[in-house]
Amino acid sequence: MPTPDSLCSSVQEKIRLSLQPLSMLATGGIRPDLLLTGKKLRTHLAECLVDFAGRSTRLVHACAAVEIVHTASLCHDDMIDGALVRRHLPALHASAGTAAAVLTGDLLYCQAVCILTETRELDLVSDFAAKVAEVCRTE
């Protein structure tokens, strides 16, 4: 089982690799790597709460997807709330525009699902999609 620090490193690497296909965002002034600079609290919590003994790959994929969805929700939430700052930087909609923020959030949601499909575990993908829909409904 990975330690919390090694889990966060593995999750960060998974996120970095999964966002490479979104490099076209950089041409619009959006750096996906900067969007995911948080503390990874959800990843640390998962390490403490979930028994994935012998399933560290699934854990890394699940944590990476959750971190990406969290960031996607922030892209949208900042717009909805009119927040101008996120993580001590201009909120995405404030720096890149509303359309870029909406599309970036949408792309991040899609990328999170793609990460989970790599596990080939349909129950995980299905449960995850249901929870993401719940997040959207509560927003």
Backbone as CSV, one residue per row, in Angstrom:
resi,resn,N_x,N_y,N_z,CA_x,CA_y,CA_z,C_x,C_y,C_z
1,MET,0.849,-1.174,0.000,0.000,0.000,0.000,0.895,1.237,0.000
2,PRO,0.643,2.204,-0.854,1.491,3.395,-0.874,1.315,4.231,0.386
3,THR,2.360,4.941,0.773,2.263,5.885,1.876,1.540,7.126,1.362
4,PRO,1.026,7.990,2.267,0.351,9.202,1.785,1.217,10.044,0.860
5,ASP,2.500,10.199,1.188,3.368,11.002,0.320,3.576,10.344,-1.028
6,SER,3.804,9.022,-1.044,4.000,8.358,-2.330,2.700,8.307,-3.112
7,LEU,1.575,8.196,-2.397,0.279,8.220,-3.081,0.086,9.569,-3.760
8,CYS,0.354,10.652,-3.042,0.198,11.986,-3.645,1.123,12.160,-4.838
9,SER,2.330,11.660,-4.745,3.257,11.742,-5.885,2.725,10.950,-7.066
10,SER,2.220,9.756,-6.793,1.666,8.920,-7.865,0.438,9.571,-8.489
11,VAL,-0.413,10.142,-7.645,-1.619,10.816,-8.140,-1.229,12.036,-8.968
12,GLN,-0.273,12.823,-8.475,0.164,14.010,-9.216,0.723,13.614,-10.583
13,GLU,1.495,12.539,-10.636,2.052,12.072,-11.911,0.942,11.596,-12.844
14,LYS,-0.048,10.880,-12.300,-1.180,10.418,-13.110,-1.942,11.613,-13.675
15,ILE,-2.155,12.627,-12.858,-2.832,13.838,-13.319,-2.024,14.499,-14.431
16,ARG,-0.724,14.653,-14.201,0.145,15.303,-15.189,0.072,14.573,-16.528
17,LEU,0.183,13.253,-16.493,0.138,12.477,-17.736,-1.231,12.553,-18.400
18,SER,-2.284,12.533,-17.596,-3.630,12.540,-18.179,-3.994,13.894,-18.765
19,LEU,-3.330,14.963,-18.308,-3.642,16.290,-18.837,-2.807,16.648,-20.057
20,GLN,-1.832,15.828,-20.398,-1.023,16.113,-21.590,-1.875,16.277,-22.853
21,PRO,-2.917,15.454,-23.048,-3.750,15.672,-24.246,-4.460,17.021,-24.258
22,LEU,-4.524,17.676,-23.116,-5.188,18.976,-23.035,-4.197,20.124,-23.191
23,SER,-3.014,19.823,-23.706,-1.976,20.849,-23.837,-2.411,21.995,-24.742
24,MET,-3.419,21.771,-25.586,-3.889,22.841,-26.455,-4.484,23.979,-25.646
25,LEU,-4.842,23.720,-24.389,-5.355,24.793,-23.544,-4.283,25.853,-23.297
26,ALA,-3.019,25.424,-23.286,-1.926,26.360,-23.021,-1.857,27.450,-24.081
27,THR,-2.272,27.134,-25.315,-2.243,28.154,-26.363,-3.257,29.258,-26.085
28,GLY,-4.260,28.945,-25.259,-5.246,29.954,-24.867,-4.908,30.595,-23.535
29,GLY,-3.708,30.365,-23.057,-3.280,30.973,-21.806,-3.681,30.201,-20.563
30,ILE,-4.224,29.001,-20.751,-4.660,28.192,-19.613,-3.639,27.090,-19.395
31,ARG,-3.117,27.006,-18.206,-2.147,25.965,-17.879,-2.803,24.964,-16.944
32,PRO,-3.233,23.798,-17.477,-3.904,22.805,-16.632,-3.083,22.407,-15.409
33,ASP,-1.752,22.410,-15.536,-0.925,22.027,-14.397,-1.092,23.015,-13.238
34,LEU,-1.300,24.293,-13.550,-1.493,25.280,-12.497,-2.882,25.180,-11.874
35,LEU,-3.829,24.643,-12.625,-5.174,24.497,-12.086,-5.207,23.457,-10.971
36,LEU,-4.270,22.540,-10.974,-4.289,21.421,-10.031,-3.171,21.538,-9.002
37,THR,-3.054,22.709,-8.402,-1.969,22.939,-7.448,-2.404,22.802,-6.005
38,GLY,-3.595,22.329,-5.751,-4.102,22.246,-4.382,-3.320,21.280,-3.512
39,LYS,-3.783,21.131,-2.291,-3.081,20.330,-1.284,-3.342,18.833,-1.405
40,LYS,-4.243,18.437,-2.278,-4.609,17.030,-2.453,-5.199,16.457,-1.159
41,LEU,-6.007,17.250,-0.502,-6.622,16.793,0.742,-7.513,15.585,0.522
42,ARG,-8.225,15.561,-0.605,-9.088,14.422,-0.893,-8.258,13.152,-1.059
43,THR,-7.083,13.290,-1.664,-6.205,12.134,-1.835,-5.713,11.638,-0.478
44,HIS,-5.321,12.552,0.390,-4.878,12.141,1.726,-6.019,11.485,2.498
45,LEU,-7.222,12.005,2.357,-8.373,11.426,3.031,-8.656,10.024,2.504
46,ALA,-8.567,9.839,1.205,-8.809,8.515,0.619,-7.828,7.499,1.178
47,GLU,-6.598,7.897,1.341,-5.581,7.006,1.884,-5.975,6.524,3.275
48,CYS,-6.591,7.398,4.051,-6.958,7.063,5.421,-8.253,6.257,5.516
49,LEU,-9.183,6.494,4.597,-10.520,5.933,4.744,-10.815,4.688,3.930
50,VAL,-10.104,4.481,2.856,-10.475,3.424,1.931,-9.469,2.290,1.985
51,ASP,-9.977,1.073,2.074,-9.107,-0.096,2.087,-8.987,-0.625,0.664
52,PHE,-7.895,-0.262,0.014,-7.641,-0.715,-1.340,-6.448,-1.671,-1.343
53,ALA,-6.315,-2.447,-0.293,-5.150,-3.324,-0.164,-4.918,-4.091,-1.457
54,GLY,-3.704,-3.971,-1.967,-3.357,-4.672,-3.205,-3.943,-4.046,-4.448
55,ARG,-4.578,-2.903,-4.316,-5.228,-2.268,-5.464,-4.758,-0.822,-5.603
56,SER,-3.470,-0.595,-5.449,-2.962,0.775,-5.450,-3.179,1.472,-6.789
57,THR,-3.198,0.722,-7.895,-3.449,1.351,-9.193,-4.847,1.940,-9.228
58,ARG,-5.815,1.190,-8.737,-7.194,1.689,-8.683,-7.261,2.925,-7.788
59,LEU,-6.563,2.904,-6.669,-6.562,4.036,-5.750,-5.971,5.272,-6.415
60,VAL,-4.863,5.114,-7.108,-4.230,6.250,-7.789,-5.177,6.822,-8.836
61,HIS,-5.787,5.957,-9.631,-6.719,6.428,-10.657,-7.923,7.137,-10.024
62,ALA,-8.475,6.552,-8.977,-9.640,7.145,-8.324,-9.292,8.503,-7.719
63,CYS,-8.161,8.591,-7.057,-7.755,9.867,-6.446,-7.469,10.923,-7.506
64,ALA,-6.808,10.544,-8.572,-6.524,11.500,-9.648,-7.833,12.020,-10.239
65,ALA,-8.781,11.123,-10.467,-10.075,11.538,-11.025,-10.801,12.481,-10.077
66,VAL,-10.773,12.188,-8.788,-11.444,13.053,-7.811,-10.792,14.427,-7.772
67,GLU,-9.467,14.477,-7.792,-8.771,15.773,-7.774,-9.117,16.591,-9.026
68,ILE,-9.180,15.927,-10.172,-9.497,16.631,-11.413,-10.944,17.123,-11.401
69,VAL,-11.869,16.304,-10.903,-13.268,16.739,-10.817,-13.402,17.916,-9.857
70,HIS,-12.672,17.860,-8.763,-12.720,18.978,-7.821,-12.282,20.267,-8.515
71,THR,-11.214,20.199,-9.275,-10.731,21.382,-9.993,-11.736,21.827,-11.048
72,ALA,-12.338,20.874,-11.753,-13.361,21.221,-12.745,-14.518,21.956,-12.076
73,SER,-14.928,21.464,-10.923,-16.041,22.109,-10.226,-15.667,23.522,-9.779
74,LEU,-14.391,23.737,-9.449,-13.953,25.081,-9.069,-13.965,26.027,-10.265
75,CYS,-13.600,25.518,-11.447,-13.659,26.348,-12.660,-15.067,26.884,-12.857
76,HIS,-16.050,26.016,-12.678,-17.444,26.407,-12.857,-17.955,27.220,-11.672
77,ASP,-17.618,26.781,-10.460,-18.125,27.430,-9.258,-17.658,28.880,-9.150
78,ASP,-16.408,29.140,-9.490,-15.903,30.514,-9.423,-16.710,31.441,-10.330
79,MET,-17.097,30.928,-11.485,-17.923,31.722,-12.402,-19.300,31.978,-11.804
80,ILE,-19.904,30.916,-11.293,-21.252,31.021,-10.734,-21.275,31.988,-9.557
81,ASP,-20.255,31.884,-8.706,-20.187,32.726,-7.510,-19.600,34.108,-7.776
82,GLY,-19.024,34.306,-8.953,-18.388,35.578,-9.263,-17.060,35.777,-8.536
83,ALA,-16.444,34.669,-8.095,-15.151,34.758,-7.397,-14.077,35.195,-8.394
84,LEU,-13.246,36.103,-7.992,-12.204,36.617,-8.872,-10.831,36.021,-8.595
85,VAL,-10.685,35.335,-7.439,-9.387,34.776,-7.054,-9.562,33.325,-6.647
86,ARG,-8.616,32.491,-7.043,-8.582,31.080,-6.654,-7.128,30.728,-6.396
87,ARG,-6.850,30.231,-5.225,-5.486,29.827,-4.855,-4.483,30.959,-5.075
88,HIS,-4.868,32.134,-4.663,-4.031,33.343,-4.731,-3.713,33.798,-6.153
89,LEU,-4.447,33.306,-7.121,-4.282,33.711,-8.519,-5.640,34.133,-9.051
90,PRO,-5.661,34.879,-10.163,-6.964,35.213,-10.746,-7.739,33.934,-11.088
91,ALA,-9.018,33.922,-10.767,-9.866,32.788,-11.142,-9.816,32.622,-12.653
92,LEU,-10.008,31.412,-13.119,-9.868,31.118,-14.544,-10.771,31.999,-15.402
93,HIS,-12.027,32.159,-15.024,-12.936,32.977,-15.835,-12.494,34.438,-15.858
94,ALA,-11.841,34.884,-14.774,-11.375,36.273,-14.720,-10.156,36.495,-15.608
95,SER,-9.334,35.467,-15.763,-8.111,35.635,-16.557,-8.258,35.175,-18.002
96,ALA,-9.098,34.165,-18.242,-9.189,33.600,-19.597,-10.560,33.782,-20.236
97,GLY,-11.529,34.230,-19.455,-12.867,34.426,-20.002,-13.816,33.300,-19.618
98,THR,-15.098,33.617,-19.700,-16.145,32.672,-19.310,-16.147,31.421,-20.180
99,ALA,-16.068,31.593,-21.487,-16.108,30.431,-22.381,-14.951,29.483,-22.099
100,ALA,-13.764,30.031,-21.907,-12.596,29.185,-21.629,-12.762,28.451,-20.307
101,ALA,-13.332,29.111,-19.309,-13.523,28.469,-18.004,-14.542,27.333,-18.088
102,VAL,-15.644,27.573,-18.810,-16.663,26.527,-18.967,-16.070,25.331,-19.703
103,LEU,-15.413,25.583,-20.814,-14.863,24.484,-21.608,-13.741,23.752,-20.875
104,THR,-12.919,24.484,-20.142,-11.856,23.835,-19.372,-12.458,22.935,-18.310
105,GLY,-13.450,23.427,-17.590,-14.122,22.589,-16.595,-14.716,21.343,-17.217
106,ASP,-15.382,21.519,-18.358,-15.984,20.372,-19.053,-14.920,19.364,-19.484
107,LEU,-13.821,19.868,-20.044,-12.733,18.972,-20.453,-12.144,18.215,-19.265
108,LEU,-12.024,18.897,-18.146,-11.491,18.226,-16.951,-12.436,17.126,-16.472
109,TYR,-13.748,17.381,-16.495,-14.706,16.332,-16.134,-14.519,15.114,-17.039
110,CYS,-14.427,15.353,-18.326,-14.248,14.249,-19.285,-12.945,13.496,-19.030
111,GLN,-11.895,14.249,-18.749,-10.594,13.616,-18.513,-10.634,12.747,-17.261
112,ALA,-11.356,13.159,-16.250,-11.485,12.357,-15.030,-12.137,11.012,-15.337
113,VAL,-13.181,11.030,-16.138,-13.845,9.777,-16.518,-12.895,8.904,-17.334
114,CYS,-12.131,9.509,-18.228,-11.155,8.748,-19.020,-10.144,8.035,-18.127
115,ILE,-9.693,8.723,-17.083,-8.751,8.099,-16.156,-9.369,6.853,-15.530
116,LEU,-10.617,6.957,-15.133,-11.264,5.809,-14.489,-11.504,4.658,-15.453
117,THR,-11.757,4.962,-16.717,-11.983,3.870,-17.668,-10.730,3.028,-17.847
118,GLU,-9.565,3.607,-17.556,-8.322,2.832,-17.640,-8.305,1.678,-16.648
119,THR,-9.078,1.775,-15.571,-9.123,0.694,-14.583,-9.922,-0.499,-15.095
120,ARG,-10.737,-0.278,-16.101,-11.610,-1.306,-16.677,-12.604,-1.872,-15.648
121,GLU,-12.894,-1.072,-14.636,-13.843,-1.484,-13.603,-15.097,-0.635,-13.747
122,LEU,-16.093,-1.210,-14.392,-17.314,-0.468,-14.687,-18.038,0.025,-13.456
123,ASP,-17.980,-0.730,-12.363,-18.664,-0.276,-11.149,-18.049,1.017,-10.640
124,LEU,-16.745,1.133,-10.737,-16.056,2.344,-10.306,-16.454,3.531,-11.178
125,VAL,-16.475,3.331,-12.487,-16.840,4.405,-13.424,-18.293,4.819,-13.205
126,SER,-19.161,3.847,-13.048,-20.580,4.131,-12.861,-20.835,4.881,-11.556
127,ASP,-20.237,4.426,-10.468,-20.398,5.096,-9.178,-19.847,6.518,-9.231
128,PHE,-18.707,6.655,-9.873,-18.062,7.957,-9.987,-18.937,8.925,-10.780
129,ALA,-19.454,8.461,-11.912,-20.310,9.317,-12.743,-21.549,9.757,-11.963
130,ALA,-22.110,8.866,-11.168,-23.278,9.218,-10.371,-22.938,10.297,-9.346
131,LYS,-21.781,10.192,-8.737,-21.362,11.199,-7.740,-21.054,12.540,-8.410
132,VAL,-20.470,12.510,-9.587,-20.197,13.759,-10.309,-21.525,14.429,-10.672
133,ALA,-22.488,13.644,-11.112,-23.814,14.207,-11.417,-24.430,14.829,-10.179
134,GLU,-24.243,14.192,-9.026,-24.754,14.747,-7.776,-24.088,16.088,-7.445
135,VAL,-22.775,16.173,-7.664,-22.058,17.433,-7.453,-22.662,18.531,-8.330
136,CYS,-22.915,18.193,-9.587,-23.470,19.181,-10.523,-24.876,19.604,-10.101
137,ARG,-25.682,18.640,-9.672,-27.051,18.980,-9.237,-27.033,19.876,-8.014
138,THR,-26.136,19.633,-7.077,-26.102,20.440,-5.859,-25.574,21.840,-6.125
139,GLU,-24.756,21.991,-7.162,-24.248,23.330,-7.521,-25.417,24.196,-7.941
